[in-house]
Amino acid sequence: MMNTLKLFEDKKIRAEWDADKEKWFFSIVDIIAVLTEQEDFQTARKYWNKLAQRLREEGNESVTNYHQLKMLSSDGKMRLTDVADTF
């Protein structure tokens, strides 16, 4: 797998290419931070956690389509990160 950063309106979105599946996976928290115009990572992470909880409670299956991959975090460590493809 190859780690990279994608830019969307000058905002960084962590991405990883899976050669076996031939698809990109993107950090869900990074996407939420861009969409909600949130600069603080922790606020975006809490937003995602609450949203995922509500979706699971509603029985929404789209929340089960995400995976976790290790991605480089802002502190320089590899951490498990919720990711999704462009399904």
HTML snippet that shows the backbone in 3Dmol.js (N, CA, C, O; Angstrom):
<script src="https://3Dmol.org/build/3Dmol-min.js"></script>
<div id="view" style="width:600px;height:400px;position:relative"></div>
<script>
const pdb = `
ATOM      1  N   MET A   1       0.830  -1.173   0.000  1.00  0.00           N
ATOM      2  CA  MET A   1       0.000   0.000   0.000  1.00  0.00           C
ATOM      3  C   MET A   1       0.881   1.245   0.000  1.00  0.00           C
ATOM      4  O   MET A   1       1.991   1.242   0.532  1.00  0.00           O
ATOM      5  N   MET A   2       0.372   2.278  -0.593  1.00  0.00           N
ATOM      6  CA  MET A   2       1.118   3.521  -0.692  1.00  0.00           C
ATOM      7  C   MET A   2       0.337   4.638  -0.010  1.00  0.00           C
ATOM      8  O   MET A   2      -0.824   4.880  -0.337  1.00  0.00           O
ATOM      9  N   ASN A   3       0.982   5.322   0.943  1.00  0.00           N
ATOM     10  CA  ASN A   3       0.358   6.459   1.627  1.00  0.00           C
ATOM     11  C   ASN A   3       0.639   7.732   0.856  1.00  0.00           C
ATOM     12  O   ASN A   3       1.716   7.893   0.282  1.00  0.00           O
ATOM     13  N   THR A   4      -0.315   8.625   0.841  1.00  0.00           N
ATOM     14  CA  THR A   4      -0.130   9.903   0.175  1.00  0.00           C
ATOM     15  C   THR A   4      -1.091  10.922   0.765  1.00  0.00           C
ATOM     16  O   THR A   4      -1.979  10.577   1.545  1.00  0.00           O
ATOM     17  N   LEU A   5      -0.910  12.158   0.392  1.00  0.00           N
ATOM     18  CA  LEU A   5      -1.840  13.215   0.764  1.00  0.00           C
ATOM     19  C   LEU A   5      -2.501  13.746  -0.485  1.00  0.00           C
ATOM     20  O   LEU A   5      -1.846  13.945  -1.507  1.00  0.00           O
ATOM     21  N   LYS A   6      -3.778  13.973  -0.406  1.00  0.00           N
ATOM     22  CA  LYS A   6      -4.521  14.614  -1.485  1.00  0.00           C
ATOM     23  C   LYS A   6      -4.917  15.988  -0.987  1.00  0.00           C
ATOM     24  O   LYS A   6      -5.111  16.184   0.213  1.00  0.00           O
ATOM     25  N   LEU A   7      -5.035  16.922  -1.878  1.00  0.00           N
ATOM     26  CA  LEU A   7      -5.461  18.265  -1.498  1.00  0.00           C
ATOM     27  C   LEU A   7      -6.847  18.540  -2.052  1.00  0.00           C
ATOM     28  O   LEU A   7      -7.153  18.213  -3.199  1.00  0.00           O
ATOM     29  N   PHE A   8      -7.675  19.143  -1.222  1.00  0.00           N
ATOM     30  CA  PHE A   8      -8.993  19.600  -1.623  1.00  0.00           C
ATOM     31  C   PHE A   8      -9.139  21.002  -1.079  1.00  0.00           C
ATOM     32  O   PHE A   8      -9.214  21.202   0.134  1.00  0.00           O
ATOM     33  N   GLU A   9      -9.180  21.964  -1.967  1.00  0.00           N
ATOM     34  CA  GLU A   9      -9.246  23.373  -1.563  1.00  0.00           C
ATOM     35  C   GLU A   9      -8.177  23.696  -0.521  1.00  0.00           C
ATOM     36  O   GLU A   9      -8.461  24.316   0.504  1.00  0.00           O
ATOM     37  N   ASP A  10      -6.958  23.273  -0.793  1.00  0.00           N
ATOM     38  CA  ASP A  10      -5.780  23.502   0.060  1.00  0.00           C
ATOM     39  C   ASP A  10      -5.841  22.795   1.406  1.00  0.00           C
ATOM     40  O   ASP A  10      -5.046  23.108   2.293  1.00  0.00           O
ATOM     41  N   LYS A  11      -6.750  21.863   1.583  1.00  0.00           N
ATOM     42  CA  LYS A  11      -6.845  21.078   2.814  1.00  0.00           C
ATOM     43  C   LYS A  11      -6.292  19.685   2.525  1.00  0.00           C
ATOM     44  O   LYS A  11      -6.509  19.133   1.446  1.00  0.00           O
ATOM     45  N   LYS A  12      -5.572  19.122   3.501  1.00  0.00           N
ATOM     46  CA  LYS A  12      -4.956  17.814   3.329  1.00  0.00           C
ATOM     47  C   LYS A  12      -5.930  16.704   3.699  1.00  0.00           C
ATOM     48  O   LYS A  12      -6.596  16.758   4.733  1.00  0.00           O
ATOM     49  N   ILE A  13      -5.999  15.702   2.835  1.00  0.00           N
ATOM     50  CA  ILE A  13      -6.791  14.499   3.090  1.00  0.00           C
ATOM     51  C   ILE A  13      -5.856  13.307   2.916  1.00  0.00           C
ATOM     52  O   ILE A  13      -5.304  13.084   1.839  1.00  0.00           O
ATOM     53  N   ARG A  14      -5.690  12.551   3.991  1.00  0.00           N
ATOM     54  CA  ARG A  14      -4.827  11.381   3.915  1.00  0.00           C
ATOM     55  C   ARG A  14      -5.497  10.315   3.043  1.00  0.00           C
ATOM     56  O   ARG A  14      -6.700  10.073   3.135  1.00  0.00           O
ATOM     57  N   ALA A  15      -4.680   9.693   2.199  1.00  0.00           N
ATOM     58  CA  ALA A  15      -5.197   8.681   1.285  1.00  0.00           C
ATOM     59  C   ALA A  15      -4.193   7.536   1.186  1.00  0.00           C
ATOM     60  O   ALA A  15      -2.992   7.718   1.382  1.00  0.00           O
ATOM     61  N   GLU A  16      -4.711   6.370   0.881  1.00  0.00           N
ATOM     62  CA  GLU A  16      -3.857   5.203   0.716  1.00  0.00           C
ATOM     63  C   GLU A  16      -4.352   4.377  -0.462  1.00  0.00           C
ATOM     64  O   GLU A  16      -5.541   4.080  -0.578  1.00  0.00           O
ATOM     65  N   TRP A  17      -3.423   4.014  -1.329  1.00  0.00           N
ATOM     66  CA  TRP A  17      -3.736   3.195  -2.497  1.00  0.00           C
ATOM     67  C   TRP A  17      -3.557   1.732  -2.133  1.00  0.00           C
ATOM     68  O   TRP A  17      -2.504   1.344  -1.627  1.00  0.00           O
ATOM     69  N   ASP A  18      -4.571   0.914  -2.384  1.00  0.00           N
ATOM     70  CA  ASP A  18      -4.504  -0.529  -2.182  1.00  0.00           C
ATOM     71  C   ASP A  18      -4.378  -1.161  -3.558  1.00  0.00           C
ATOM     72  O   ASP A  18      -5.348  -1.223  -4.314  1.00  0.00           O
ATOM     73  N   ALA A  19      -3.185  -1.628  -3.876  1.00  0.00           N
ATOM     74  CA  ALA A  19      -2.918  -2.183  -5.200  1.00  0.00           C
ATOM     75  C   ALA A  19      -3.693  -3.480  -5.438  1.00  0.00           C
ATOM     76  O   ALA A  19      -4.096  -3.763  -6.566  1.00  0.00           O
ATOM     77  N   ASP A  20      -3.902  -4.264  -4.388  1.00  0.00           N
ATOM     78  CA  ASP A  20      -4.645  -5.518  -4.544  1.00  0.00           C
ATOM     79  C   ASP A  20      -6.099  -5.255  -4.932  1.00  0.00           C
ATOM     80  O   ASP A  20      -6.642  -5.922  -5.813  1.00  0.00           O
ATOM     81  N   LYS A  21      -6.720  -4.289  -4.277  1.00  0.00           N
ATOM     82  CA  LYS A  21      -8.119  -3.966  -4.563  1.00  0.00           C
ATOM     83  C   LYS A  21      -8.253  -2.920  -5.664  1.00  0.00           C
ATOM     84  O   LYS A  21      -9.348  -2.663  -6.163  1.00  0.00           O
ATOM     85  N   GLU A  22      -7.114  -2.318  -6.038  1.00  0.00           N
ATOM     86  CA  GLU A  22      -7.067  -1.281  -7.070  1.00  0.00           C
ATOM     87  C   GLU A  22      -8.039  -0.140  -6.775  1.00  0.00           C
ATOM     88  O   GLU A  22      -8.862   0.234  -7.610  1.00  0.00           O
ATOM     89  N   LYS A  23      -7.916   0.408  -5.545  1.00  0.00           N
ATOM     90  CA  LYS A  23      -8.753   1.542  -5.182  1.00  0.00           C
ATOM     91  C   LYS A  23      -8.063   2.377  -4.116  1.00  0.00           C
ATOM     92  O   LYS A  23      -7.186   1.908  -3.391  1.00  0.00           O
ATOM     93  N   TRP A  24      -8.490   3.633  -4.047  1.00  0.00           N
ATOM     94  CA  TRP A  24      -8.012   4.565  -3.034  1.00  0.00           C
ATOM     95  C   TRP A  24      -8.908   4.489  -1.806  1.00  0.00           C
ATOM     96  O   TRP A  24     -10.120   4.307  -1.918  1.00  0.00           O
ATOM     97  N   PHE A  25      -8.298   4.630  -0.634  1.00  0.00           N
ATOM     98  CA  PHE A  25      -9.027   4.764   0.620  1.00  0.00           C
ATOM     99  C   PHE A  25      -8.660   6.116   1.214  1.00  0.00           C
ATOM    100  O   PHE A  25      -7.490   6.497   1.220  1.00  0.00           O
ATOM    101  N   PHE A  26      -9.659   6.844   1.715  1.00  0.00           N
ATOM    102  CA  PHE A  26      -9.478   8.196   2.220  1.00  0.00           C
ATOM    103  C   PHE A  26      -9.883   8.267   3.687  1.00  0.00           C
ATOM    104  O   PHE A  26     -10.816   7.586   4.112  1.00  0.00           O
ATOM    105  N   SER A  27      -9.185   9.088   4.455  1.00  0.00           N
ATOM    106  CA  SER A  27      -9.494   9.278   5.863  1.00  0.00           C
ATOM    107  C   SER A  27     -10.851   9.975   6.005  1.00  0.00           C
ATOM    108  O   SER A  27     -11.046  11.080   5.501  1.00  0.00           O
ATOM    109  N   ILE A  28     -11.769   9.324   6.688  1.00  0.00           N
ATOM    110  CA  ILE A  28     -13.111   9.883   6.880  1.00  0.00           C
ATOM    111  C   ILE A  28     -13.053  11.159   7.714  1.00  0.00           C
ATOM    112  O   ILE A  28     -13.754  12.125   7.414  1.00  0.00           O
ATOM    113  N   VAL A  29     -12.235  11.172   8.747  1.00  0.00           N
ATOM    114  CA  VAL A  29     -12.140  12.359   9.607  1.00  0.00           C
ATOM    115  C   VAL A  29     -11.596  13.548   8.819  1.00  0.00           C
ATOM    116  O   VAL A  29     -12.061  14.673   9.002  1.00  0.00           O
ATOM    117  N   ASP A  30     -10.625  13.314   7.950  1.00  0.00           N
ATOM    118  CA  ASP A  30     -10.084  14.407   7.139  1.00  0.00           C
ATOM    119  C   ASP A  30     -11.151  14.977   6.208  1.00  0.00           C
ATOM    120  O   ASP A  30     -11.234  16.191   6.021  1.00  0.00           O
ATOM    121  N   ILE A  31     -11.961  14.106   5.632  1.00  0.00           N
ATOM    122  CA  ILE A  31     -13.029  14.557   4.735  1.00  0.00           C
ATOM    123  C   ILE A  31     -14.068  15.365   5.517  1.00  0.00           C
ATOM    124  O   ILE A  31     -14.534  16.404   5.049  1.00  0.00           O
ATOM    125  N   ILE A  32     -14.426  14.882   6.708  1.00  0.00           N
ATOM    126  CA  ILE A  32     -15.384  15.610   7.542  1.00  0.00           C
ATOM    127  C   ILE A  32     -14.833  16.971   7.927  1.00  0.00           C
ATOM    128  O   ILE A  32     -15.569  17.958   7.934  1.00  0.00           O
ATOM    129  N   ALA A  33     -13.550  17.037   8.246  1.00  0.00           N
ATOM    130  CA  ALA A  33     -12.937  18.321   8.608  1.00  0.00           C
ATOM    131  C   ALA A  33     -13.047  19.319   7.457  1.00  0.00           C
ATOM    132  O   ALA A  33     -13.299  20.503   7.683  1.00  0.00           O
ATOM    133  N   VAL A  34     -12.859  18.845   6.225  1.00  0.00           N
ATOM    134  CA  VAL A  34     -12.970  19.728   5.060  1.00  0.00           C
ATOM    135  C   VAL A  34     -14.423  20.154   4.847  1.00  0.00           C
ATOM    136  O   VAL A  34     -14.704  21.334   4.640  1.00  0.00           O
ATOM    137  N   LEU A  35     -15.340  19.194   4.897  1.00  0.00           N
ATOM    138  CA  LEU A  35     -16.743  19.492   4.620  1.00  0.00           C
ATOM    139  C   LEU A  35     -17.378  20.402   5.667  1.00  0.00           C
ATOM    140  O   LEU A  35     -18.249  21.210   5.348  1.00  0.00           O
ATOM    141  N   THR A  36     -16.941  20.268   6.910  1.00  0.00           N
ATOM    142  CA  THR A  36     -17.506  21.094   7.980  1.00  0.00           C
ATOM    143  C   THR A  36     -16.661  22.339   8.248  1.00  0.00           C
ATOM    144  O   THR A  36     -16.938  23.112   9.164  1.00  0.00           O
ATOM    145  N   GLU A  37     -15.623  22.513   7.427  1.00  0.00           N
ATOM    146  CA  GLU A  37     -14.700  23.647   7.563  1.00  0.00           C
ATOM    147  C   GLU A  37     -14.144  23.716   8.975  1.00  0.00           C
ATOM    148  O   GLU A  37     -14.055  24.791   9.568  1.00  0.00           O
ATOM    149  N   GLN A  38     -13.774  22.568   9.504  1.00  0.00           N
ATOM    150  CA  GLN A  38     -13.270  22.440  10.866  1.00  0.00           C
ATOM    151  C   GLN A  38     -11.746  22.334  10.844  1.00  0.00           C
ATOM    152  O   GLN A  38     -11.197  21.437  10.204  1.00  0.00           O
ATOM    153  N   GLU A  39     -11.074  23.225  11.525  1.00  0.00           N
ATOM    154  CA  GLU A  39      -9.616  23.200  11.593  1.00  0.00           C
ATOM    155  C   GLU A  39      -9.114  22.242  12.671  1.00  0.00           C
ATOM    156  O   GLU A  39      -8.016  21.698  12.557  1.00  0.00           O
ATOM    157  N   ASP A  40      -9.912  22.035  13.711  1.00  0.00           N
ATOM    158  CA  ASP A  40      -9.505  21.210  14.836  1.00  0.00           C
ATOM    159  C   ASP A  40      -9.802  19.739  14.565  1.00  0.00           C
ATOM    160  O   ASP A  40     -10.955  19.358  14.366  1.00  0.00           O
ATOM    161  N   PHE A  41      -8.749  18.909  14.558  1.00  0.00           N
ATOM    162  CA  PHE A  41      -8.892  17.486  14.279  1.00  0.00           C
ATOM    163  C   PHE A  41      -9.803  16.805  15.290  1.00  0.00           C
ATOM    164  O   PHE A  41     -10.636  15.980  14.916  1.00  0.00           O
ATOM    165  N   GLN A  42      -9.652  17.144  16.576  1.00  0.00           N
ATOM    166  CA  GLN A  42     -10.443  16.483  17.613  1.00  0.00           C
ATOM    167  C   GLN A  42     -11.939  16.741  17.441  1.00  0.00           C
ATOM    168  O   GLN A  42     -12.753  15.848  17.673  1.00  0.00           O
ATOM    169  N   THR A  43     -12.300  17.947  17.041  1.00  0.00           N
ATOM    170  CA  THR A  43     -13.710  18.262  16.817  1.00  0.00           C
ATOM    171  C   THR A  43     -14.248  17.455  15.637  1.00  0.00           C
ATOM    172  O   THR A  43     -15.366  16.943  15.695  1.00  0.00           O
ATOM    173  N   ALA A  44     -13.464  17.340  14.577  1.00  0.00           N
ATOM    174  CA  ALA A  44     -13.877  16.547  13.412  1.00  0.00           C
ATOM    175  C   ALA A  44     -13.996  15.073  13.791  1.00  0.00           C
ATOM    176  O   ALA A  44     -14.915  14.394  13.332  1.00  0.00           O
ATOM    177  N   ARG A  45     -13.083  14.568  14.619  1.00  0.00           N
ATOM    178  CA  ARG A  45     -13.132  13.176  15.052  1.00  0.00           C
ATOM    179  C   ARG A  45     -14.385  12.920  15.893  1.00  0.00           C
ATOM    180  O   ARG A  45     -15.052  11.901  15.716  1.00  0.00           O
ATOM    181  N   LYS A  46     -14.705  13.840  16.804  1.00  0.00           N
ATOM    182  CA  LYS A  46     -15.911  13.690  17.631  1.00  0.00           C
ATOM    183  C   LYS A  46     -17.175  13.746  16.771  1.00  0.00           C
ATOM    184  O   LYS A  46     -18.131  13.008  17.011  1.00  0.00           O
ATOM    185  N   TYR A  47     -17.170  14.617  15.777  1.00  0.00           N
ATOM    186  CA  TYR A  47     -18.294  14.717  14.844  1.00  0.00           C
ATOM    187  C   TYR A  47     -18.512  13.373  14.153  1.00  0.00           C
ATOM    188  O   TYR A  47     -19.640  12.885  14.081  1.00  0.00           O
ATOM    189  N   TRP A  48     -17.430  12.773  13.643  1.00  0.00           N
ATOM    190  CA  TRP A  48     -17.521  11.485  12.957  1.00  0.00           C
ATOM    191  C   TRP A  48     -18.000  10.392  13.914  1.00  0.00           C
ATOM    192  O   TRP A  48     -18.861   9.592  13.547  1.00  0.00           O
ATOM    193  N   ASN A  49     -17.463  10.344  15.123  1.00  0.00           N
ATOM    194  CA  ASN A  49     -17.883   9.321  16.080  1.00  0.00           C
ATOM    195  C   ASN A  49     -19.373   9.411  16.373  1.00  0.00           C
ATOM    196  O   ASN A  49     -20.062   8.392  16.412  1.00  0.00           O
ATOM    197  N   LYS A  50     -19.876  10.627  16.578  1.00  0.00           N
ATOM    198  CA  LYS A  50     -21.299  10.813  16.860  1.00  0.00           C
ATOM    199  C   LYS A  50     -22.155  10.454  15.648  1.00  0.00           C
ATOM    200  O   LYS A  50     -23.193   9.805  15.783  1.00  0.00           O
ATOM    201  N   LEU A  51     -21.714  10.880  14.463  1.00  0.00           N
ATOM    202  CA  LEU A  51     -22.443  10.557  13.241  1.00  0.00           C
ATOM    203  C   LEU A  51     -22.497   9.049  13.017  1.00  0.00           C
ATOM    204  O   LEU A  51     -23.555   8.507  12.698  1.00  0.00           O
ATOM    205  N   ALA A  52     -21.368   8.373  13.183  1.00  0.00           N
ATOM    206  CA  ALA A  52     -21.328   6.919  12.999  1.00  0.00           C
ATOM    207  C   ALA A  52     -22.243   6.220  14.000  1.00  0.00           C
ATOM    208  O   ALA A  52     -22.930   5.261  13.648  1.00  0.00           O
ATOM    209  N   GLN A  53     -22.255   6.693  15.236  1.00  0.00           N
ATOM    210  CA  GLN A  53     -23.128   6.123  16.267  1.00  0.00           C
ATOM    211  C   GLN A  53     -24.592   6.269  15.860  1.00  0.00           C
ATOM    212  O   GLN A  53     -25.365   5.314  15.946  1.00  0.00           O
ATOM    213  N   ARG A  54     -24.968   7.464  15.418  1.00  0.00           N
ATOM    214  CA  ARG A  54     -26.359   7.699  15.020  1.00  0.00           C
ATOM    215  C   ARG A  54     -26.751   6.843  13.818  1.00  0.00           C
ATOM    216  O   ARG A  54     -27.859   6.310  13.770  1.00  0.00           O
ATOM    217  N   LEU A  55     -25.858   6.713  12.864  1.00  0.00           N
ATOM    218  CA  LEU A  55     -26.148   5.893  11.688  1.00  0.00           C
ATOM    219  C   LEU A  55     -26.338   4.425  12.075  1.00  0.00           C
ATOM    220  O   LEU A  55     -27.245   3.760  11.575  1.00  0.00           O
ATOM    221  N   ARG A  56     -25.476   3.921  12.970  1.00  0.00           N
ATOM    222  CA  ARG A  56     -25.622   2.534  13.426  1.00  0.00           C
ATOM    223  C   ARG A  56     -26.959   2.342  14.151  1.00  0.00           C
ATOM    224  O   ARG A  56     -27.638   1.336  13.946  1.00  0.00           O
ATOM    225  N   GLU A  57     -27.333   3.303  14.995  1.00  0.00           N
ATOM    226  CA  GLU A  57     -28.600   3.213  15.729  1.00  0.00           C
ATOM    227  C   GLU A  57     -29.792   3.203  14.796  1.00  0.00           C
ATOM    228  O   GLU A  57     -30.805   2.566  15.087  1.00  0.00           O
ATOM    229  N   GLU A  58     -29.683   3.909  13.666  1.00  0.00           N
ATOM    230  CA  GLU A  58     -30.769   3.947  12.681  1.00  0.00           C
ATOM    231  C   GLU A  58     -30.788   2.700  11.806  1.00  0.00           C
ATOM    232  O   GLU A  58     -31.731   2.487  11.043  1.00  0.00           O
ATOM    233  N   GLY A  59     -29.743   1.870  11.917  1.00  0.00           N
ATOM    234  CA  GLY A  59     -29.654   0.682  11.084  1.00  0.00           C
ATOM    235  C   GLY A  59     -29.103   0.959   9.699  1.00  0.00           C
ATOM    236  O   GLY A  59     -29.227   0.128   8.798  1.00  0.00           O
ATOM    237  N   ASN A  60     -28.500   2.114   9.527  1.00  0.00           N
ATOM    238  CA  ASN A  60     -27.922   2.487   8.241  1.00  0.00           C
ATOM    239  C   ASN A  60     -26.684   1.641   7.975  1.00  0.00           C
ATOM    240  O   ASN A  60     -25.744   1.647   8.771  1.00  0.00           O
ATOM    241  N   GLU A  61     -26.677   0.915   6.866  1.00  0.00           N
ATOM    242  CA  GLU A  61     -25.581   0.009   6.565  1.00  0.00           C
ATOM    243  C   GLU A  61     -24.365   0.700   5.950  1.00  0.00           C
ATOM    244  O   GLU A  61     -23.300   0.090   5.861  1.00  0.00           O
ATOM    245  N   SER A  62     -24.496   1.949   5.527  1.00  0.00           N
ATOM    246  CA  SER A  62     -23.355   2.621   4.912  1.00  0.00           C
ATOM    247  C   SER A  62     -22.212   2.801   5.900  1.00  0.00           C
ATOM    248  O   SER A  62     -21.049   2.849   5.498  1.00  0.00           O
ATOM    249  N   VAL A  63     -22.525   2.901   7.176  1.00  0.00           N
ATOM    250  CA  VAL A  63     -21.480   3.076   8.177  1.00  0.00           C
ATOM    251  C   VAL A  63     -20.666   1.789   8.350  1.00  0.00           C
ATOM    252  O   VAL A  63     -19.556   1.833   8.880  1.00  0.00           O
ATOM    253  N   THR A  64     -21.195   0.664   7.917  1.00  0.00           N
ATOM    254  CA  THR A  64     -20.442  -0.588   8.017  1.00  0.00           C
ATOM    255  C   THR A  64     -19.499  -0.777   6.828  1.00  0.00           C
ATOM    256  O   THR A  64     -18.733  -1.740   6.799  1.00  0.00           O
ATOM    257  N   ASN A  65     -19.545   0.128   5.851  1.00  0.00           N
ATOM    258  CA  ASN A  65     -18.699  -0.004   4.668  1.00  0.00           C
ATOM    259  C   ASN A  65     -17.317   0.618   4.840  1.00  0.00           C
ATOM    260  O   ASN A  65     -16.531   0.630   3.894  1.00  0.00           O
ATOM    261  N   TYR A  66     -17.012   1.124   6.004  1.00  0.00           N
ATOM    262  CA  TYR A  66     -15.688   1.701   6.192  1.00  0.00           C
ATOM    263  C   TYR A  66     -14.768   0.683   6.856  1.00  0.00           C
ATOM    264  O   TYR A  66     -15.218  -0.269   7.493  1.00  0.00           O
ATOM    265  N   HIS A  67     -13.475   0.909   6.691  1.00  0.00           N
ATOM    266  CA  HIS A  67     -12.452   0.034   7.245  1.00  0.00           C
ATOM    267  C   HIS A  67     -11.509   0.880   8.082  1.00  0.00           C
ATOM    268  O   HIS A  67     -11.657   2.100   8.150  1.00  0.00           O
ATOM    269  N   GLN A  68     -10.554   0.244   8.710  1.00  0.00           N
ATOM    270  CA  GLN A  68      -9.515   0.965   9.411  1.00  0.00           C
ATOM    271  C   GLN A  68      -8.162   0.573   8.836  1.00  0.00           C
ATOM    272  O   GLN A  68      -7.864  -0.608   8.656  1.00  0.00           O
ATOM    273  N   LEU A  69      -7.354   1.581   8.553  1.00  0.00           N
ATOM    274  CA  LEU A  69      -5.993   1.380   8.079  1.00  0.00           C
ATOM    275  C   LEU A  69      -5.077   2.244   8.923  1.00  0.00           C
ATOM    276  O   LEU A  69      -5.497   3.262   9.473  1.00  0.00           O
ATOM    277  N   LYS A  70      -3.821   1.830   9.021  1.00  0.00           N
ATOM    278  CA  LYS A  70      -2.850   2.668   9.717  1.00  0.00           C
ATOM    279  C   LYS A  70      -2.408   3.774   8.775  1.00  0.00           C
ATOM    280  O   LYS A  70      -1.952   3.525   7.659  1.00  0.00           O
ATOM    281  N   MET A  71      -2.556   5.006   9.257  1.00  0.00           N
ATOM    282  CA  MET A  71      -2.138   6.181   8.492  1.00  0.00           C
ATOM    283  C   MET A  71      -1.327   7.085   9.391  1.00  0.00           C
ATOM    284  O   MET A  71      -1.484   7.074  10.612  1.00  0.00           O
ATOM    285  N   LEU A  72      -0.461   7.865   8.778  1.00  0.00           N
ATOM    286  CA  LEU A  72       0.375   8.791   9.509  1.00  0.00           C
ATOM    287  C   LEU A  72      -0.483   9.900  10.116  1.00  0.00           C
ATOM    288  O   LEU A  72      -1.216  10.584   9.401  1.00  0.00           O
ATOM    289  N   SER A  73      -0.393  10.075  11.427  1.00  0.00           N
ATOM    290  CA  SER A  73      -1.183  11.108  12.098  1.00  0.00           C
ATOM    291  C   SER A  73      -0.361  12.385  12.240  1.00  0.00           C
ATOM    292  O   SER A  73       0.825  12.413  11.910  1.00  0.00           O
ATOM    293  N   SER A  74      -0.995  13.423  12.728  1.00  0.00           N
ATOM    294  CA  SER A  74      -0.322  14.716  12.848  1.00  0.00           C
ATOM    295  C   SER A  74       0.834  14.682  13.846  1.00  0.00           C
ATOM    296  O   SER A  74       1.722  15.532  13.790  1.00  0.00           O
ATOM    297  N   ASP A  75       0.833  13.704  14.765  1.00  0.00           N
ATOM    298  CA  ASP A  75       1.939  13.593  15.720  1.00  0.00           C
ATOM    299  C   ASP A  75       3.080  12.732  15.183  1.00  0.00           C
ATOM    300  O   ASP A  75       4.037  12.444  15.902  1.00  0.00           O
ATOM    301  N   GLY A  76       2.977  12.322  13.912  1.00  0.00           N
ATOM    302  CA  GLY A  76       4.048  11.560  13.271  1.00  0.00           C
ATOM    303  C   GLY A  76       3.986  10.064  13.508  1.00  0.00           C
ATOM    304  O   GLY A  76       4.886   9.342  13.078  1.00  0.00           O
ATOM    305  N   LYS A  77       2.959   9.581  14.174  1.00  0.00           N
ATOM    306  CA  LYS A  77       2.821   8.154  14.455  1.00  0.00           C
ATOM    307  C   LYS A  77       1.799   7.534  13.513  1.00  0.00           C
ATOM    308  O   LYS A  77       0.886   8.206  13.033  1.00  0.00           O
ATOM    309  N   MET A  78       1.968   6.248  13.261  1.00  0.00           N
ATOM    310  CA  MET A  78       1.006   5.504  12.455  1.00  0.00           C
ATOM    311  C   MET A  78      -0.125   5.058  13.383  1.00  0.00           C
ATOM    312  O   MET A  78       0.105   4.338  14.354  1.00  0.00           O
ATOM    313  N   ARG A  79      -1.335   5.491  13.075  1.00  0.00           N
ATOM    314  CA  ARG A  79      -2.487   5.166  13.912  1.00  0.00           C
ATOM    315  C   ARG A  79      -3.624   4.616  13.050  1.00  0.00           C
ATOM    316  O   ARG A  79      -3.780   4.988  11.887  1.00  0.00           O
ATOM    317  N   LEU A  80      -4.414   3.721  13.651  1.00  0.00           N
ATOM    318  CA  LEU A  80      -5.582   3.213  12.942  1.00  0.00           C
ATOM    319  C   LEU A  80      -6.536   4.361  12.670  1.00  0.00           C
ATOM    320  O   LEU A  80      -6.852   5.146  13.564  1.00  0.00           O
ATOM    321  N   THR A  81      -6.991   4.451  11.435  1.00  0.00           N
ATOM    322  CA  THR A  81      -7.834   5.545  10.983  1.00  0.00           C
ATOM    323  C   THR A  81      -9.009   4.974  10.218  1.00  0.00           C
ATOM    324  O   THR A  81      -8.831   4.082   9.388  1.00  0.00           O
ATOM    325  N   ASP A  82     -10.209   5.473  10.483  1.00  0.00           N
ATOM    326  CA  ASP A  82     -11.381   5.062   9.709  1.00  0.00           C
ATOM    327  C   ASP A  82     -11.234   5.594   8.295  1.00  0.00           C
ATOM    328  O   ASP A  82     -10.988   6.781   8.084  1.00  0.00           O
ATOM    329  N   VAL A  83     -11.389   4.694   7.327  1.00  0.00           N
ATOM    330  CA  VAL A  83     -11.249   5.076   5.920  1.00  0.00           C
ATOM    331  C   VAL A  83     -12.414   4.530   5.118  1.00  0.00           C
ATOM    332  O   VAL A  83     -13.079   3.577   5.525  1.00  0.00           O
ATOM    333  N   ALA A  84     -12.649   5.148   3.975  1.00  0.00           N
ATOM    334  CA  ALA A  84     -13.669   4.677   3.045  1.00  0.00           C
ATOM    335  C   ALA A  84     -13.149   4.876   1.638  1.00  0.00           C
ATOM    336  O   ALA A  84     -12.300   5.732   1.390  1.00  0.00           O
ATOM    337  N   ASP A  85     -13.666   4.076   0.721  1.00  0.00           N
ATOM    338  CA  ASP A  85     -13.317   4.290  -0.682  1.00  0.00           C
ATOM    339  C   ASP A  85     -14.375   5.208  -1.297  1.00  0.00           C
ATOM    340  O   ASP A  85     -15.164   5.818  -0.576  1.00  0.00           O
ATOM    341  N   THR A  86     -14.390   5.301  -2.588  1.00  0.00           N
ATOM    342  CA  THR A  86     -15.321   6.217  -3.244  1.00  0.00           C
ATOM    343  C   THR A  86     -16.640   5.546  -3.615  1.00  0.00           C
ATOM    344  O   THR A  86     -17.346   6.007  -4.512  1.00  0.00           O
ATOM    345  N   PHE A  87     -16.971   4.449  -2.918  1.00  0.00           N
ATOM    346  CA  PHE A  87     -18.166   3.671  -3.217  1.00  0.00           C
ATOM    347  C   PHE A  87     -19.256   4.555  -3.565  1.00  0.00           C
ATOM    348  O   PHE A  87     -20.359   4.091  -3.853  1.00  0.00           O
TER     349      PHE A  87
END
`;
const viewer = $3Dmol.createViewer("view");
viewer.addModel(pdb, "pdb");
viewer.setStyle({}, {cartoon: {color: "spectrum"}});
viewer.zoomTo();
viewer.render();
</script>
